């Protein structure tokens, strides 16, 4: 990094002494780049403190007390940085099978600038952990790793946003129209409350940066598969399995028929997958089962494929083996796929160039793999550039005792985040 700092300062000196030459050589941005990099280095200790403070607040998706505490901390920090920050109740809730009765509030902040482009930064403050687990994953630093409950997923993302904005404030940069921050507390349960606000605000932006971790390789991601679920329920009639089976309506038979006829809807060549994974039926060996149920996992690369799949499922369940059985099918789109576009590719390619200034490699993944990102909701009705993976590199998310982030990625990621916001706002990224 010392060599990089020297290179940046050398470019700055050249720009000052030989402005015409510097301009022709593409060095006109050397001064703000040097300042941003220097501030990113100075911001590292403070960001480590912020991650510690966030980790020390347990904030599982169902922990309303913990979510309220961490939301207040984030709101106050954004207010101190000059934003108009508030806590919002979910404007609407998309209820799924595991959606709790109450959902934590959403942190929303807006920084008003003097430019033309609208940019949104998103992360989530909830974790998968239950209250009381902090004692086993307290914040600690061991070499170049910082460990802690939820630190990789996604408290590092919240901290990266806060300290990116701190750098922008120290630079005095306001060449955006608006810089919006959205931090929700229900990402780990498929964002039943946050999704509508992500979609609404995402449609208003020119760029959306999502601060989930960059993974072990520090990748930027432009596409993910979507996640959906199908729930099949059959109501029959119980009867003695030995003495009068004909008087019953066997829900298990009907369920088996339905699962078999609904199991051929996958189209793996186009990324559409449907797999039945869970089933229950009956209560006793000698009783005709009066109820049966099954669940399926679905993945798709396009929202339209989920819509088509839902229509096919609803149409096929009408073909029953036992007419007297009652068959119900519900379909949940837990997360839409994140589909890339030209704007996202342009921004991520520019991000690669920024990393090259630091002598670091960066991979951009624009082929869908995995799934589950709030960035997909932000992109659902938007033509904006949407880039996922802006956070730190790390490992061990959702694990018992090994979740950590790599501290040597703090400065590069803060620099990348700051530069992308500045250069995109100023129209340098087309």
N, C-alpha and C positions, 0 to 999 in steps of 0.2 A: 504493500500500500504506500510505502514511502516513495517508491519510484513513481507511482501514479500521481501523488501529490506534487512531486517535483515537476512532472510532465505538465500538469495543469497550470502550475505557477509559471513555467517557461512559456506556455502558450499565452498566458495573461501578459507577460512582459513583452512578447512579440506583438501582441495586439496593441499595446500602448505605444511601442516605439515605431512600429511599422504598420499603421492601420490599413493601408491599401493592400499590402502584402497579406496581412492577416485575413482580410475579407476574402481575397481571392483564394486563399488556402483553406477557407472554411473555419477560421479560428475566431470568428466574431462572437461565438457563444462562450469563449474561454472564461471570461470574467464571472458570469453567473454560475457556470459549472464549478469553478474553483470555490466560490463562496458556498454553494450548496453542499459540496463534498466536505469542506471544512466544518460546516455546521452539523452535518450528519455524524462526523467523528465526535464532535463535542456533545452530541445529543445521546450517545450510546449509554453512558452511566444513568442518565435520567430515565431512559426507556427501560433499563433493567429494573429500576426502582418501581416504575409503573407496572411492569409485569408482576413483580412481587406483590404489589398492592392488590392487583386484580385476582391473582391466584389465592390470596388470603381471604377472599370472599367466596364462600361456596355458593354456586349459582346453577344448580341443576334445573332442568326445564320445568320441573314441578315444584321447585322451591321458591314460592312467591316472596317470602321474606328476604332470602338471599338475592333474588333478582331485583327486588326493589332497592336494596342497598347498593348493588353494583351499578344499577341504572342511575341512581342519584350521583354516585361518584363520577361516572362518565359524563353525565349532563353538566355537573359543576365544572369539570375540567374543560369541556367545550365552551362553556360560558366564559371561563377565565381566559380562554384563547381568543375571545372576541366574537363568538358565534351566538346566534339567537337560538338557544337550546331549550328543549321542552321534552316532557314525557307524555307519550300518547297511548291511549287505549287502542287496541286493534279495531280499525274501522268496521271490519266484518271478520267472521271466523268460518273457515272451511272445516266443518267437522268430519273427522275420520274416526276409525274404530278406537284409536288410542288417544284422541284429543281430550285433554283434561277440561274440567268444567270452567276453570279460570286460567287465564294466560297472563304472563308478565307483560309489563308495559314496554313500549318501544322508545328508544332514545332517538330524537330527531333534531338536527341542528342545521342551520343555514348561515353561511358566510357570504355576505353580499360584496361583490367586487365592482370593477369598472369596465370589464371586458364584455365579450359577447358569448362565450361558450359556457355551457352548463355541464358541471362534472359532479358525479356522486361517488362517494366512498362508502362501502358496506362491509360489515363484519357482524359476528354474533357473540353475545356475552353468556349464553347458556352452555351447559356441559351435560354429559350423559351421566354424571356421577350423583350418588345419593348423599344427603347430608351426613356428615360424620367421617367421610372418607379423606378429608383434608389431612388428618393426622398421619396418614400413610403416604401422602404425596405433598409434603410441604415444599415451599419454594427453597431451592438450594442451588448453588453454583458449584460445579465440579469440572475444572478445566475449562473447556470451551463450550460446555453444555449448561443450560439452565433448566432444571427440572421443576415440575409443579403440576398440581391438579388443573387440568384444562389449559395448560400453558400453550400447547401446540394447536389446540382446537377449542377456542380460537382467541384466547386472551392475548396472544402475541399479535393477532390481527387488529384488535382494538387498540393496543399500545402503538402499533405501527402507524395507524391513522392519527392518533393524538400527537405523536411526535413528528410526523410529516407536516401537520398543520403548524406545530410549534416552529419548525424550520421556516415554513412559508411566512409566518408572522415576523420572524427575526429578519428575514430578507426584505420584508415589506411588500411582498408580492400579492397583488389583487387584480391581476389582469384577466380574471374570469368574470363571468356574469354572476353565477352563483356556484358555491362549493357546498354541496349537501352531504351530510353524514347521516347514515341510518344504521342503527345497531339494534337488532332484535334479540329477544330472549326465548325464542321457540324454534330455532333452526334444527335442533336435534330431534324434534318431533314433527319434522316436515313443514314447519312454518305455517301452521293453520291460521295464525293471526297476522303474521308479517307479510305473507305473500301478496295480498291485495295492495298494500302500500308500496312494496317493491315494484309491483307491476305499474301502478299509477305513476310513481315518481320516475321510474326507469324510462317510461315513454316520453318524459319531458327533457331527458338529458342528451348531451352530445357524446358523453363517455361515462362509463361505469367501471370502477375498479373495485374488485372484490378481494378481500384480504384474508382468505383462507390460506393455509400454509402452502409454500411452493414445493413441498415434498423434499425428499432427500436430494434431488437434483436441482432444486430451485427453478422448476419449470413454470412457465406461463401457460395457462390452459384456455382454449377458446371454444371447446366443445365438450359436452358430457352427455351421456345417455340419460334419458328420463326414467323415473321410477313410478310405477303404478301398482295397484293391488286390486284383485277381484275377489269378492266374497260370495260364496254360493251357500244358500240355506234351503233345506228341504224339510217340509212339514208333512208327516204321514200320520199313521194311527197305530197305536200299540195293540198287541193281541198275544195270546199264548202261542209261543213258537211251535209247541208240540201238539196241543189240543185243537187250536183253531187259527192256524197261520193265515188261512184265506180270509179271515175277518179283519185282518190288519192291512195297513198300507205301508209297505216296507220302504222307509226313507233311505236306508242304505243302498238298496237296489237302484232307486232313482238317482241318488247321488253318484253312484258308480257309473251309471249310464251317462249322466251329464258330464262328469269329469272326462270320460273317454271321448265323448263327441266334441268337447271343448279343448281337447289337448292337441289339436292339429292346426292351430291358428298361428303358430310361430312362423316367421319368415326370416330366418337367420341371415340370409344373404343381404337383407336390407336393415339388419339390426333390430328387428322386432322379435321379441322372445316372450313366451308365456309358459310358465311352468307351475303346475299345481304342487304345492309343497306341504300343506297341513290339512288333515282331515280328522273328523270325530263323528262317531255314530253310536247309538245304542247305550243301554245301561246294564243289561243283564243278558247272559247267554241264551236264556230261554224265553226272551221277550222280543217280539218283532219291533224293531226300532221305530219310534215315532218321530224322531228328528235326526238330522245329519247335516254336517256343514263341512266346507272346505275353503281353503284360501290359496290364491295363486299370486306369484310374483311376475310382474310384467316390466319389460324394458323396451325403450324405443329411442330412435335418433331424431324423430320428427314428431311434433305435436299432432299433426294430422294422422299419423299412424296410431296414436292412442285413441283418437276419435273414431277411426275406422274399426279398431279392435273392440271398442265398447259397443258399437252398433252391431258387430258380428256376434258378440257374446249374447246380447239381449235377444237377437233374432234366433239364435240356435237353441237357447234354453226353452223355447216354445215347443220344441220337438221332445215330448216326454215319453218315457217308457211306461209309466204308470199314470194314467189320466187323473186319478183321484188324488195324487200327490200335489202339494203346492210348492212351487219352485220360485225362489226369490234370488235375484242376482244384483249386487251393487258393485260399482266400479269407482275407485278413487285414483285420481291423478295426484300422487303424493308429491312429485316434482316433475315439471316439464323438462325435456331435454334442452340443453344450451346449444343453440345452433350458431355457428360462426358466420361472419360476413366480411366483406372487403374492408370495412372500417376497423374491425377488430384485428384483422391481419396487418393492416398498416400500422396501428398503434403498437402491436406486439413486436413487429419488425423494428420499429424505432426503439423500443425497449432493449432489443438485442444490441443495437448500436451504442446505447447508453452503457450497457454492461461492458462492451468492448473498450470503452474509455478507461475502464478499471482493469482491463486485462483479464476479464472473466468471461467464461462461456455461458450461454443461456440457450435452452431448448424451448421452442414453442410447440405445443401440442394442439393441433387443430382437427385431430381425428378423435371422435368420442370414445371415451373409456370410463368405466365406473359410472358414477352418477351422484346426484345429491348436492346441489349448490343453489343458494339464493340468487346467484347471478342469473340463473335461468328464468326466475320470475321477473327480474329486472329487464331481461331481454325479450320477454314474451310478446310485448306489443311495441317494441322499440326498434329503431334503425340505428341506434347508437353503437359505438364501439364498446364491447363488453369483454373485459379481461379478468380472468380468475387466476388465483395463485400469487397474488401480490405480497403475501406474507412471508415470514421467515421460513427457512428450512428447518425441519424437525422430524420427530419420529415418535411412535408409541401412542397416538391418539386412541382414546377409548380403552386404554390398558390399565392394569391394576397399579403398576409401580414404576413405569419406565417412560412416561411422557416427558419429552424434552424438546428444546429448540437449540439451534447452533448459534452461539453468540457472534461468530465471525460473519454471519449473514446480516447482522443488524445494520451496519454502515452501508453495505451495498444496496440493501433493500430500501433504506431511508433515502438514499441518493436516487435510486430508480424511481421511487414514488414521487419525490419532490420534482425531479426533472420531467417526468411524464406529465405531471399536472401543469407545470410551468410552460413547457413547450407546446403541449396540446392547447392550452388556453390561448397562447399567442399565435396559434395557427401554423406552427412549424411542422405539425404532423397532419398530413392530408390523407 
